């Protein structure tokens, strides 16, 4: 069975809800999924999975959360993500999604294979946003090798 790792940081629960919906979509597509808050995640969890998703809301001036998620992403850079199917997602309250575009560029630079454009949802994900998360999970499971 394909293994999908989902690692997220969430301050208000919005990105956590997105992570759970991505997991639901991946499971429905036949993958075995682990969902882990970044504080409890390991680099090996991501590297050992057939595919992975990372979720983080926009913080400050459209950057990743700096105390937990940013160090985790830095640990993944140069760690062997070449060809790894990867999805990025997160919620935001302001701005235009620059944090997600920047993050996509960073992860593409590692050689990771982004399965879709990053998914950004404004504030609390509604039914449409959750459906998009499930679709992202299904794409991730389909891309897992």
N, C-alpha and C positions, 0 to 999 in steps of 0.2 A: 504494500500500500504506500502511496506517495505521502511523504512527510512534509508538512508545512508548518513553519514557525512564525508566529506573529508576536512582535515585541512592540510595546507602546508606552508612552508617557501621557498621563492625563491629569490635569489639575481640577477640572470641574465635572468629569465624567463623560463629556462629549466624545472625546477621542477613544475612551474605553468602549463606549457604545458602538462606535465605528469598528473597533477591533473585533468585538463580538459578532457584528454583522458580517465582516470579512470572513471570519472563521466559519460562520453558518454557511456562507456561500461555498467555501472550500470543502466543507464536510459534505454538502449536498452534491458536490461534484466528485465525491469519492476519496477525498484526502483524509488522512489522519492529521489532526491539528492540535498544536499547543498554543495557548495564548498566555503571555507572560508580561507583567509590568516590568519595565526596564530595570528597576531597582533589584529585581530577582532574576534577571536574565543573564545568560552568559554568551560570550562571543561564539563559543563552540556550539551552542544551541542553534544559532543561525547558520553557521558554517556546515553543520552536520545535516541540516534539513535539505530536502530536494528543492524547496522554494521557500521564500521568506517575504514577510511584509513588515514594514516599520511604520509606526504611527506616532505623530507628535503635532500638537497644535502650534500655531504661530505665537511667538512670544515677543515681547518688547517691540523692537523695530523690525519685525518679521524675521526672526531667527528661531532656531531650535531651542528647546528648554536647555539651559546651560549647565546645570549641576549634575544631571543624570543622563539625559538623552544625547547631548553633544559629546560627552566623553565616550559613550557607547558607540556612536557613529564613527568617531575618530578611531576607536579600536578596531572597527570593521574595515576601515580604509587600509588598503595594502595587506589585508588578511586572507586573501584568496577568494574574493567574490567573483572572479572572472567567470562569465557565463552563467552565474547563478540567477535564476528567475527571481525578480524582486518587484514588489509593489510598495508604493509610498502613499500615505494618507494622513489627514489631520483636519482639525477644525480651526476656525479663525473667527475673529469678531471685527477686525478692521483690516485695512490694507487691501491689496489686490492679489494675494497669493504668491508674492515674490519669494517668501521663505520656501515654498514648495518647489518652485522653479529652480532656485539655487540648490536645494537638496537633490533634486533630480540630476542636475548637472554634476554635482559631486559624486553621486553614486554611479552614474554612467561612466565617470572618469575612473572608477575602480574596475571597470570591466563587467559590472553586473548587467544583466539583461532585463531592463525594465519592461514589464509585461503590459503596461498601459501608462498614460500620463498620470501624474499624481492626482489623487482625489481629494479635493478640498470641499468641506461643508461648512456653511456659515452657522455658527453657534451650535445649538442642539440639532442633531440630525433628525429630520422629519421622515415620513414614510418614503419619499422619493430619495432622500439621501441614504437611508438604510438599504433601499433596493440597489442603489449604485454601489454600495459597499459589498453587498452580496454578489453582484456581478463581478466586482473586482476579485473577490475570493474565488469565484468560479474560474476566472481567467488565470489566476495564480495556480490553482490546482491543475488546470489543463496544461500549463507551461512546465510544471514540475517534471523532472526526468528521473 
